[in-house]
Amino acid sequence: ELFDRLRDRGARRISVACTHGLFTGKAIARLGARADLDEIVTTNTVPIPPEKRIPKLTVLSIAPLLAEAIRRIHNGESISSMFSEDT
């Protein structure tokens, strides 16, 4: 229903994003089968088995973010500024 509403309102591309992609059961297969869904984006905070890695799925690594947070903590720097829109 959501996809239909988006298309009715003129959406040309539909992407789904989530931070921790659990994709339990047949969720990823159902999403992947949708012709009107262009892309699924998630992070690598939850392991995604190879059989669930469909072409529409983009998995982003959080390693650079963690590395920068660790570096800042180690050097006594602020990590809150990492999440500021001004940076």
Contacts in CASP RR format, 6 or more apart in sequence:
PFRMAT RR
TARGET T0000
AUTHOR 0000-0000-0000
METHOD contacts of the structure
MODEL  1
ELFDRLRDRGARRISVACTHGLFTGKAIARLGARADLDEIVTTNTVPIPP
EKRIPKLTVLSIAPLLAEAIRRIHNGESISSMFSEDT
3 14 0 8 1.000
3 34 0 8 1.000
3 36 0 8 1.000
3 37 0 8 1.000
6 14 0 8 1.000
7 14 0 8 1.000
7 36 0 8 1.000
13 38 0 8 1.000
13 39 0 8 1.000
14 36 0 8 1.000
14 37 0 8 1.000
14 38 0 8 1.000
15 37 0 8 1.000
15 38 0 8 1.000
15 39 0 8 1.000
15 40 0 8 1.000
15 41 0 8 1.000
16 31 0 8 1.000
16 37 0 8 1.000
16 39 0 8 1.000
16 40 0 8 1.000
16 41 0 8 1.000
17 40 0 8 1.000
17 41 0 8 1.000
17 42 0 8 1.000
18 40 0 8 1.000
18 41 0 8 1.000
18 42 0 8 1.000
19 42 0 8 1.000
19 43 0 8 1.000
19 45 0 8 1.000
20 42 0 8 1.000
20 43 0 8 1.000
20 45 0 8 1.000
20 46 0 8 1.000
21 42 0 8 1.000
21 43 0 8 1.000
21 45 0 8 1.000
21 46 0 8 1.000
21 48 0 8 1.000
22 46 0 8 1.000
23 31 0 8 1.000
23 48 0 8 1.000
23 52 0 8 1.000
28 40 0 8 1.000
28 52 0 8 1.000
28 54 0 8 1.000
28 57 0 8 1.000
29 54 0 8 1.000
31 37 0 8 1.000
31 40 0 8 1.000
31 56 0 8 1.000
32 40 0 8 1.000
32 54 0 8 1.000
32 56 0 8 1.000
37 56 0 8 1.000
38 56 0 8 1.000
39 56 0 8 1.000
39 58 0 8 1.000
40 54 0 8 1.000
40 56 0 8 1.000
40 57 0 8 1.000
40 58 0 8 1.000
41 57 0 8 1.000
41 58 0 8 1.000
41 60 0 8 1.000
42 48 0 8 1.000
42 57 0 8 1.000
42 58 0 8 1.000
42 59 0 8 1.000
42 60 0 8 1.000
43 59 0 8 1.000
43 60 0 8 1.000
43 61 0 8 1.000
43 62 0 8 1.000
44 59 0 8 1.000
44 60 0 8 1.000
44 61 0 8 1.000
44 62 0 8 1.000
44 63 0 8 1.000
45 62 0 8 1.000
48 57 0 8 1.000
48 59 0 8 1.000
53 59 0 8 1.000
65 82 0 8 1.000
68 82 0 8 1.000
69 79 0 8 1.000
69 82 0 8 1.000
71 77 0 8 1.000
72 78 0 8 1.000
72 79 0 8 1.000
72 82 0 8 1.000
73 79 0 8 1.000
81 87 0 8 1.000
END
